Amino acid sequence: MYRKTYAVINEDYLKENVENIIKNYNDYKYYFAVVKANAYGHGSHIVNALIDGGINYLAVSSLEEAIDIRKYNKDIPVLCFGYIAPDYIDEAIKNNITITIVSYDYFKELVSFGIPKNLKVHLKLNTGMNRFGLNTKEEVKEVYNTLKDKGVNVEGIYTHYATSGVLDVYWDKQTKKFEELTSLIDLKEIPIVHLYSSLPLVKHDKNKYANGVRLGIAIYGYSSSAKNPIGIRKAVFDFKKLCKTHGKNISPVHISNELELKKALELYSEVVNINRVKAGDPVGYKAEYIADEDSYIATIPVGHADGITKYYKNVKINNNKYQIVALTMDYIMVKVDNTIKVHDKVMIIGDDISLLSIAKNSGISIHQALVSISNRVPRVHVYKGKETEIKY
């Protein structure tokens, strides 16, 4: 790398996370790893470590992402969640990509175009997310029977819950909607039924219809891992539960689980300059920081263009935290002390500088925070003692 700003991706942790999840939730046959958006910013290079951990299906959002996966593994089945134009169905077949029937209109479009027999599909049902999916039981029946009659491999069926189902009525409405939508077909004839993602997996009992689960944010080390609440926390939860469930038939949820997941991504840079500023001197654009005392200001080559925002408050250098005082497109400025030297290594994310906390403070999800780390930042993948640098 030319500037020493890079993300370290610990693939050993990713493998361990998958193993831990499967150990604790071992009653599924199919474990999908969701590796869309460049594997949530971790890089598609990770797929073989996930497979080593027990993943037997991958899932992505687009055909471009699916084909990118094939650079690293030619054999693992890959499901594309999103719309693939009929013009590119042959490309999906050539790369062994499973497509999603995202809507009834899409199904009709494929029929008009001519559906190849060697196509492998999953049916998406709209149970309440209202993004994609078949909307009625009649649509489901027609699509399923037509595809079967044409010799198409209807390998799977799935839906996407709009909520986590933690003390909310909508979760149960979606479950009932799934049952309604599939009432005119025999679900047992479809090899893979997948309903839950990471959070529902740990919050709910296994759905009786499902033999597959989609693992997204959990495999990267982020999930709703928690212990049973005690004291005031328990009293608050019990009160909320009483208020939300009184007089309603709401599915029970699991508050605690035994998952011990490890965050696989860390972000580093280095000190490239140190300025001595006097009390009252400005630092950064618009003089956004005014030194309150004679200070040392370290310049570090990471900034807006790399995904850093104003909600990044501190960095760690030589095991000590230092305050970020200014932020620009390509650099941050950090107030340090006279022990810090040029070329000292800087931790931006990792250890006790939590990306999850940064996300919460900025009002975004951890998913958004991870994918905000731009592809300008090289990923250094570490697995079984070997380092591999991926440049974008």
N, C-alpha and C positions, 0 to 999 in steps of 0.2 A: 504494500500500500504506500501511497506517496505522502499522504498526511496521516498521522497516526490517530485518526478518529475511526473507530470500528466497533461493531457489535460482536460479542462472543456468544455463540450459540452452543450450549452444552447438550449435545445429543445423548450423552449418557443419562442425563436427567430426564430427557424426553422419553427414552426407553423405560426408565424406572417408573415414570408417571403412568405410562400405559400399563405396565405390569401391575402396578398398585391398584389401578382402577379395575382391571380385569379380575384381580384377586378378590376384591371386595364386592364386585358385581359380576359374578361368573355365570349367570344363568342366561346369557345371550349367546347366540351362534355367530352373529356378525357384528364386528366392532369397526365402525367407520371412523377414520380420522379425517376431520374437516381441515383441508390444507389450502383453502382459498386465500386470496389476497397475499400470495407469496408466503403461505403457511403463517398467516397472522404476523407477517413481518420477520419471521424466523428464517425463511428461505426454503425452497422446495428440496434442497439437498437433504433435508431431515428425513425424507420419507422412508429410507431403508432402516434407519434407527427405530422408527415407529413400527415398521413391519417386524423387526427383530423383537419388539416388545409384545407383539401379539395382534397388531392391527391386520385385518384381512380384507379391507376395502378402503379406498380413498374417495373423498368427495371434494369437488371444486365448484366454482360459480360459472365458469365460462369455458368454451372450447380451447381458447388460448392457454388458460391455466392447465387444463387437462393435458394438452400436448407438451407443455413445459415439464410436467411430471415425467413424461416418457424419456426425458434426458437422463433420468436417474433410475427408473425402473420400468422395464418393458412389459411386465407380466401382471402386476397387481391390478385388479379391476378398479376402474375409476368412474364414479358417477358425476355427471355434470348436472347441477341443480337448475341452471338457467336455460333460457331460450337459445336454441341452436337453429339458425335458419336452415330450411330444407336443402338449400344449395350446398351445405357443408356436411350433410349427413354421411356421405361417403367418406369424408375425412374422419368423422367420428368412428365409423366402422373400421377404417384402415388402422387407426390407433387404439382399437379395442376400448372405446369410450362408451359407457352406458349413458343414454340420454333420458331426460325427463319429459314426459308429456305434461306440459305446464298448464294447458287449458284445453277446453273443448274446441275452441277456434283453431288452436295449434294442431290438434289432432286432425281436424278437417283439412287444414293446409297440407299436412303430411300425406293424407289420403289422396288429395288432388295431385300432389307432386309424384306420388308413387313410393310406397314404403318398402324398402328392401327386406327380404325375409331374414337376413342375418343381422338385423338390428336388435339390440338389447335395450329394453326400456324399463323405467319405473314410472308409475302413475302418481302424480301429485294431487292430493285432495285438499280443497279449500274448506277448512273447518272453522275459520274465523280470523285468520291472519289477513285475508283479502289482498294478497299480493299475487299469487299464482294458484292454480288448482282447478280441478273439476268441481262443479258446484251442486250437482244434484245426483241422486242415486241412479236416475235414468241415464245421465251422461256417463257415469262410471260403468254401468252395465254395457251400454253401447260401445264405448271405447274398448273395454276389456274384451268383449266378445268379438268385435271386429278385428282387433289386433291378433287374437288367437286364431281366428279363421284365416287370416293372412299369413300365418306361420311365424309371426313376430314373437320373440322371446319376452314375455311380460314377466320379468324377473322379480320386480319389487313394487311395493306400494307404500306411500308415506304421507305424513302431514307435518305441519310446523305449528307448534303452539305459540300463541301470541303473548302468553304470560307464563310466569314460572309456576303458577298454581299454588302459591303460598297463601292460603286463606282467601282465595278469590273464587267467585262463582263461575267466571268465564272459562276457567280451566275445565270444569265439569261439563259445561255446555259444549266445549270443543270435543271432548271425549264422546259425548252422546252424538254429536254431529258425525264423527268418524264412523260410529256404529250405523247410523242412518245411511250414510253414503255408501257403505259396503254391504248393505242388507240384501241387495239383489245379486251378489256374486258370492262365490265360495272362497273366503280368504285363505283357506287351507291349500288351495291350488296355487297360491302365489308364494314362491320360495322365501322371499325376504319382506318382512313387514317392519318398518322402523318409524318410531314416533318421537322418542325422547332425544334431547340433546344433553349437554353437560349438567346444567342446573336441575332439570327435571329428574335426571338419573339419580341424583343424591337426595332429592326432596320427596320422591314418590315411590310407592311400590311399583314393581314391574307391571306394565300393562299386559293383560292376559293374551292379547293378540300379537304382541311384538316378539320377534326373535333377533332384532337388530337395534343398535343404538348408535347415535352420531356423537362423536366426541370432538368438541371444538376447543373452547378456551381451557378446559381442564387439562388437556394433555400438555399445554404450555406452562402449567403450574398455577393457574388461577381457577378457583372454583369456590363453591360455598362450603368449604371445609369448616366445620364448627363443632363445638362441644355443647352439651346441654346447658342452657342458661340457668344461672342460679341467682339468688338474692333479688335485687331490684330488677335486673334484666329479665328474670323469670316472671316476676309480677307484671312487668310491662307487657311481655309477650302474652301472658295469660289473659290480660285485660283486652288486648287487641284481638285475640282469638275469640273471646266472648262476644265482643262487639260485632265482629265480622261474620261469625258463624251462627249467631243466635237465630233460631227458626229457619236455618238453611241447611240443605244437605250438601255439605262441602267435603271433598276428599281429605282425609288426614294427611299430614305431611311429616317428614322426618326433620327434626331440628338439628340433630347432630349426625356426624358420620366419622369414619375412621381414616379418611384419606389424608395422607401426608405427602403433599405434592411439592415439587421443587420448581422454582422459576428458572427457566432455561436461558433467558436472554439478559445479558449485561452490556452496558455501553461505556466505552472508554475513549479518552483523548489524552492530550498532553499539554503541558505549559509550554508555549512558544515565545512568550515575552513577559517581562515584568517591568512595570512602571512605578516609580516612586512619586506619589502625588501628595500635595500639601493639603492641610485642612482648608475646606472651602473650594477646592478644585472640582470641576465637573468631570464626569465620566459617562461616555456613551452619547448616542443621539439625543438631541433635545435636552442635553445636560440632565439626563434622567436620574443620575445619582450625584449627590454632592458629598464629598468626603467630609466626615464629621471630625476627622483627626488626620494627622500625617499617616499615610497608608501605603501599602504595597498592593498594586492591582495586577493580577495575572491575566494574560490574554490566552484563551483556549480556542482552538479551531473547530468549533461546533456551534451551530446557530439555527435560525429559523428554517433554513433550507434543509436541515437535517432532521427537523421535527421538534426542535426545542421550542418551548413556549414560555411565557412569563410565569407559568405555574411551576416551572422548575426553580426551586428556591436555593438549593445547596449542591455542592459537589464534595467529593471526598478525595483528599490528597494526603498520602502518607498516614492513612488511618485517622485523619482529622477532617471534620466538616468545615467548609468555608462558604460564605454567602455569595451568591450570584448577584451582582449589583447592576449589570447592564447586559442587554441582549441585542444582537444585530443579525443580519442575514447569515453571516458566516462565522461569527465569533461570539463568545460570551466573555465578560470581564468579571473577575472574581476577586473579592477582597481577601488577601492572604496575609501571612506574616513573613518575617525575615528568614524562616527556615525553608521556605519553598524556593526551588530553583528551576530554571529553564530545563525542559525535558522531563520533569517529574510527571509520573503517570497520574491521570485524573479519572476517577470513577464518576460517571454521569448517572447511570442506573445500575443498581445492584446493592447487595448487602443490605444496609438499613436506609438506602435511598430508594424508596419503593415507587415503582411506576404506578402501582395501584393507588397509592396515596395522591400522586400527581394527577391521575385521572379523576379521582373523586373531587379534588380541589378545583379542577378546571370544569367540572360538570359534564364530563364525557365518560363513555364506557371504557373499560380496559381494552376492549376490542379496538376501539378507535385510537386509543393511545398507542397500542402496539403497531398498527398499520401506519401511524403517522411518522414513524421512524423511516426516513426516506431511503430509497435505493441508492442515493449518493453515498450512503454509509456501507462500506464493505462488511460482509459477514464472515467471521472466522469460525468455522465449525470444528468442534472438538468432539471426537468420538474414539473410544478405545485407545486413547493416548496419541491419536493422530490429529494434526491440524490441517484443515483445508480452507483456503481463502476463496470466497466467491465475490467477484467484482461485478458491478452492474453498470 
